[in-house]
């Protein structure tokens, strides 16, 4: 098909050329040039061809005259491009001094000035010289102001001056004209200055740009929302903020956890329980289970019944057993608490389980076992390995922390192996 189109185009061109030649053959035109007694006569076609030839000769002569003068600039451009490449390679390799030197030299070429100075500022920053980085950014701002502003904000934030970084970015943020990296710096600077509401304004443009990727944006979004919820002054402010959040944000496990803990601290235990239970119905999360057992406030019996119902589906969940142990301790059910906590320690020893076990033992009046549990909690908190007590302990005071997991079977009746 392409060959046929080319053939058709050639036929059309040949036809037009034949018609034009026939038209010019009838009357080729007449041109007369008279200057100071000098006279030239020719046809229009010949005059046009002579003018085209003259234009080509003049263009060639001009390029030949310019070549010696442009040789230096071409060499300067080539050398600057090579220095820029060498400087970027040195920056990646960690030779920051050499990188800064090459990049500063490359910045002498106007077309490379902005990128070279930005990379030079990055090299100075990695060398631990923020002053030199800021000087390079002052010069880079003349060529690439947006990129220089974002990098300057990062330098200021890392140097412990987040308020200055926030002030630097605020005017462009109000206009909505920040680059993705600048929006990220705005969020981090606002968090560092205790202004999570300002940080939250950066989430929408960052999500729209997709610059951070799904995982990076999710981490920043969770961090901002957790900080804003944790900064709520009272229950009314917390309810107002929670109702304003989109459904997708209210379903993030970390956000649900901090909301539940904050709501319980304001006496809104039922609201906290409702959110945690809804989140656990959607997806099982050990962090949410731990928060459920550690909630402040009352409704202990209702929480105990709900958690014991979960135990049927998750009999070997150490965090759930720890939560049950906490609730039993607060209800004064010492014996039941020790049973849950000893099983939790058998599955996954933790400092928190040892500590709560110490409370249960103290509630029973078993001072020796309580002291042992508290010492074990302190040892695990320091990262030390706590030795299991003998399984045949004659006093029966210490739990056997060897594996005591219940067997789980799938729908076909085959046992599941623990990871």
C-alpha positions in Angstrom: 0.0 0.0 0.0 2.8 2.4 0.8 4.5 1.7 -2.6 1.2 2.5 -4.4 0.9 5.8 -2.5 4.5 6.8 -3.5 3.9 5.9 -7.1 0.7 8.0 -7.2 2.5 10.9 -5.7 5.3 10.7 -8.3 2.6 10.6 -11.1 0.9 13.8 -9.6 4.3 15.6 -9.4 5.2 14.6 -13.0 1.8 15.8 -14.2 2.1 19.2 -12.4 5.7 19.6 -13.8 4.5 18.9 -17.3 1.7 21.5 -17.0 4.0 24.1 -15.5 6.6 23.5 -18.3 3.9 23.9 -20.9 2.6 27.1 -19.3 6.1 28.6 -19.1 7.0 27.5 -22.6 4.2 29.7 -24.0 5.5 32.8 -22.2 8.7 32.4 -20.1 8.5 36.1 -19.0 11.0 38.9 -19.4 13.4 40.5 -16.9 15.5 43.6 -17.6 18.0 44.9 -15.1 19.7 48.3 -15.8 22.3 49.8 -13.5 24.8 52.6 -14.4 24.9 51.8 -18.0 25.0 48.1 -17.3 22.2 46.1 -18.7 21.1 42.5 -18.3 18.2 40.7 -19.9 16.8 37.2 -19.1 13.6 35.3 -18.6 11.7 35.0 -15.3 12.7 31.3 -14.8 16.4 32.0 -15.3 16.2 35.0 -12.9 14.6 32.8 -10.2 17.2 30.1 -10.7 20.0 32.7 -10.5 18.6 34.2 -7.3 18.4 30.7 -5.7 22.0 30.0 -6.7 23.2 33.3 -5.3 21.4 32.6 -2.0 23.2 29.2 -1.8 26.6 30.7 -2.5 26.1 33.5 0.1 25.0 31.0 2.7 28.0 28.8 2.1 30.3 31.7 2.3 28.8 32.9 5.6 29.2 29.5 7.2 32.8 29.3 6.0 33.5 32.7 7.6 31.8 31.7 10.8 33.5 28.4 11.3 36.8 29.6 12.8 35.0 31.8 15.2 32.6 29.0 16.3 35.3 26.4 16.8 36.0 27.8 20.3 32.4 27.8 21.4 31.8 24.3 20.0 34.8 23.1 22.0 33.6 24.9 25.1 30.2 23.2 24.7 31.7 19.8 24.2 34.0 20.1 27.2 31.2 21.4 29.4 28.9 18.5 28.5 31.7 16.1 29.3 32.3 17.7 32.6 28.6 17.6 33.4 28.6 13.8 32.7 31.8 13.2 34.7 30.4 15.2 37.6 27.1 13.3 37.7 29.0 10.0 37.6 31.3 11.2 40.4 28.2 12.2 42.4 26.7 8.7 42.1 30.0 7.1 43.0 30.3 9.2 46.1 33.3 11.3 45.0 31.5 14.5 46.0 34.5 16.8 46.0 35.4 15.9 42.4 31.7 16.0 41.4 31.3 19.5 42.8 34.5 20.7 41.0 33.4 19.3 37.6 29.8 20.5 38.0 30.9 24.1 38.8 33.0 24.1 35.7 30.2 22.8 33.6 27.9 25.5 34.9 29.9 28.1 32.9 27.9 27.1 29.8 24.6 29.0 29.9 22.5 26.0 28.6 23.9 23.7 31.3 24.0 26.3 34.1 20.8 25.3 35.9 21.2 21.5 36.0 24.9 21.7 36.8 24.4 24.1 39.8 21.6 21.9 41.1 23.8 18.8 41.0 26.7 20.8 42.5 24.4 21.8 45.4 23.5 18.2 45.9 27.2 17.3 46.0 27.9 20.0 48.6 25.0 18.8 50.7 26.3 15.3 50.7 29.7 16.5 51.8 28.1 18.1 54.8 28.5 21.7 53.6 25.0 23.2 53.5 26.4 26.7 53.2 28.0 25.9 49.9 24.8 24.2 48.8 22.8 27.3 49.5 25.3 29.4 47.6 25.0 27.2 44.5 21.2 27.3 44.8 21.2 31.1 44.9 22.9 31.0 41.4 20.7 28.1 40.2 17.5 30.1 41.1 18.2 32.4 38.2 17.9 29.6 35.6 15.7 27.0 37.3 13.8 28.7 40.1 11.3 25.9 40.8 13.8 23.1 41.2 16.2 25.4 43.2 13.3 26.3 45.5 12.5 22.6 46.2 16.1 21.7 46.9 16.6 24.7 49.1 13.6 23.7 51.2 15.1 20.3 51.6 18.4 21.7 52.7 16.7 24.0 55.3 14.5 21.2 56.6 17.5 18.8 57.1 19.4 21.6 58.8 16.7 21.9 61.4 15.0 25.0 60.0 11.7 23.6 58.8 9.9 26.9 59.6 12.1 28.7 57.0 11.4 25.9 54.5 7.7 26.2 55.1 7.8 30.0 54.6 9.8 29.6 51.4 7.2 27.2 49.9 4.0 28.8 51.2 3.5 31.5 48.5 3.8 29.1 45.6 1.7 26.5 47.5 -1.1 29.0 47.9 -1.0 29.4 44.1 -0.9 25.6 43.6 2.2 25.9 41.4 4.7 23.8 43.4 6.6 20.9 41.8 5.9 17.4 43.2 9.2 17.4 45.1 8.3 20.8 46.6 4.9 19.5 47.7 6.6 16.7 49.5 9.0 19.1 51.2 6.1 21.2 52.2 4.4 18.2 53.8 7.5 17.2 55.7 8.3 20.7 56.8 4.8 21.2 58.0 4.9 18.0 60.0 8.2 19.1 61.5 6.7 22.4 62.6 3.6 20.7 64.2 1.2 21.9 61.4 -0.3 18.6 60.1 -3.3 20.5 58.6 -0.9 22.4 56.3 0.8 19.1 55.4 -2.5 17.6 54.4 -3.0 20.2 51.7 0.0 18.6 49.9 -1.6 15.2 49.6 -4.0 15.9 46.8 -1.4 17.3 44.4 1.0 14.6 45.2 -1.5 11.9 44.6 -2.5 13.5 41.3 1.2 13.7 40.1 2.0 10.1 41.1 5.6 11.2 41.7 6.0 9.2 44.9 4.6 5.9 43.7 1.8 4.0 45.5 3.9 2.9 48.4 5.7 6.2 49.0 2.5 8.2 48.8 0.7 5.7 51.1 3.5 6.1 53.7 3.4 9.9 53.6 -0.4 10.0 53.6 -0.6 7.8 56.7 2.1 9.8 58.5 0.2 13.1 57.8 -3.2 11.8 58.8 -1.9 10.1 62.0 -0.2 13.4 63.0 -3.4 15.4 62.3 -5.6 13.0 64.3 -3.1 12.9 67.1 -3.1 16.7 67.3 -6.9 16.9 67.8 -7.6 19.1 70.9 -10.9 17.5 72.0 -13.5 15.0 71.1 -15.5 17.5 69.0 -12.5 18.4 66.9 -11.7 14.7 66.5 -15.2 13.9 65.3 -15.2 16.9 62.9 -11.9 15.8 61.4 -12.9 12.1 61.2 -16.2 13.0 59.4 -14.2 15.1 56.8 -11.8 12.4 55.8 -12.6 10.3 52.7 -13.7 6.7 53.2 -10.4 5.4 51.7 -8.4 7.4 54.3 -10.7 6.2 57.2 -9.9 2.6 56.3 -6.1 2.9 56.6 -5.1 0.6 59.5 -2.7 3.0 61.1 -5.2 5.8 60.8 -7.9 3.7 62.4 -5.6 2.8 65.2 -4.6 6.3 66.2 -8.2 7.5 65.9 -9.4 4.7 68.2 -6.7 5.5 70.8 -7.4 9.2 70.6 -11.2 8.8 70.8 -10.8 6.5 73.8 -8.6 9.1 75.6 -11.5 11.6 75.1 -14.0 9.1 76.6 -15.5 8.0 73.3 -14.8 4.3 73.9 -17.8 3.0 71.9 -16.9 5.0 68.8 -13.3 3.7 69.1 -14.5 0.1 69.5 -16.9 0.4 66.5 -14.1 1.7 64.2 -11.7 -1.0 65.3 -14.2 -3.8 64.9 -15.2 -2.6 61.5 -11.6 -2.5 60.4 -10.9 -6.0 61.7 -13.9 -7.3 59.9 -12.4 -5.9 56.6 -8.9 -7.1 57.3 -7.2 -8.7 60.3 -4.4 -6.6 61.7 -2.3 -7.4 64.8 -1.8 -3.6 65.5 -5.5 -3.0 65.6 -6.0 -6.0 67.8 -3.4 -4.7 70.2 -5.1 -1.3 70.2 -8.4 -3.0 70.9 -7.0 -4.6 74.0 -5.2 -1.5 75.2 -8.0 1.0 74.8 -8.7 3.3 77.7 -12.2 3.6 79.1 -14.9 1.1 80.1 -16.9 -1.5 78.1 -14.4 -4.1 79.2 -16.9 -7.0 79.3 -18.1 -6.3 75.8 -14.6 -6.1 74.5 -13.7 -9.3 76.3 -16.6 -11.2 74.7 -15.8 -9.9 71.2 -12.1 -10.8 71.5 -12.9 -14.3 72.8 -15.1 -14.7 69.7 -12.2 -13.8 67.5 -10.1 -16.4 69.2 -12.1 -19.2 67.5 -10.9 -18.0 64.1 -7.4 -17.0 65.3 -6.4 -19.4 68.0 -2.6 -19.0 67.5 -2.5 -15.2 67.3 -0.1 -14.1 70.0 -1.2 -10.5 69.8 -4.9 -11.4 70.3 -3.9 -13.6 73.3 -2.0 -10.6 74.7 -5.0 -8.4 74.2 -7.2 -10.9 76.0 -4.7 -11.1 78.8 -4.8 -7.3 79.2 -8.6 -7.2 79.3 -8.7 -10.0 81.8 -6.2 -8.2 84.1 -8.3 -5.0 84.0 -11.4 -7.2 84.9 -9.5 -8.8 87.8 -9.7 -12.3 86.2 -6.1 -13.2 87.2 -6.3 -16.9 86.4 -7.8 -16.5 83.0 -5.3 -13.7 82.2 -2.3 -15.9 83.1 -3.6 -18.6 80.8 -3.9 -16.2 77.9 -0.5 -14.6 78.5 1.3 -17.9 79.0 0.0 -19.0 75.6 1.0 -15.7 74.0 4.5 -16.1 75.4 4.7 -19.6 74.1 3.8 -18.5 70.6 5.8 -15.2 70.4 7.6 -13.9 73.5 7.4 -10.1 73.9 8.3 -7.6 76.6 4.6 -6.4 76.7 3.3 -9.9 77.4 5.9 -10.4 80.2 4.9 -7.1 81.7 1.2 -7.8 81.7 1.9 -11.3 83.1 3.8 -9.6 85.9 0.6 -7.6 86.7 -1.5 -10.8 86.6 0.9 -12.6 89.0 1.0 -9.6 91.3 -2.8 -9.6 91.3 -2.8 -13.3 92.5 -0.3 -12.4 95.2 2.5 -14.5 93.5 5.4 -12.0 94.1 8.1 -14.3 93.0 6.5 -15.0 89.6 5.7 -11.3 89.2 9.3 -10.3 89.8 10.5 -12.9 87.3 8.0 -11.6 84.7 9.0 -8.0 85.2 12.7 -8.9 85.0 12.0 -10.8 81.7 10.2 -7.8 80.3 13.1 -5.5 81.1 15.6 -7.9 79.6 13.6 -8.3 76.4 13.2 -4.5 76.2 17.0 -4.3 76.2 17.2 -6.8 73.4 18.4 -9.7 75.6 17.3 -13.3 75.2 15.1 -14.5 78.0 15.8 -18.2 78.8 12.8 -20.5 79.0 12.2 -21.8 82.6 12.2 -25.6 83.0 9.0 -27.3 81.9 8.9 -29.3 85.1 9.2 -26.3 87.4 8.1 -27.8 90.8 6.7 -24.5 92.0 4.5 -24.1 88.9 5.1 -20.3 89.0 6.7 -19.8 85.7 5.1 -20.4 82.3 6.5 -22.9 79.9 7.2 -20.7 76.9 7.9 -23.6 74.6 5.5 -23.9 71.6 1.9 -24.6 72.6 0.1 -23.6 69.4 -3.1 -25.2 68.6 -3.4 -27.2 65.4 -5.2 -25.4 62.5 -6.7 -27.2 59.6 -8.0 -25.8 56.3 -11.3 -26.6 54.6 -10.0 -30.0 53.4 -9.0 -31.0 56.9 -5.3 -30.7 56.2 -3.2 -29.1 59.0 -1.7 -25.7 58.3 2.0 -25.2 58.9 3.0 -22.2 61.0 5.3 -19.8 59.1 
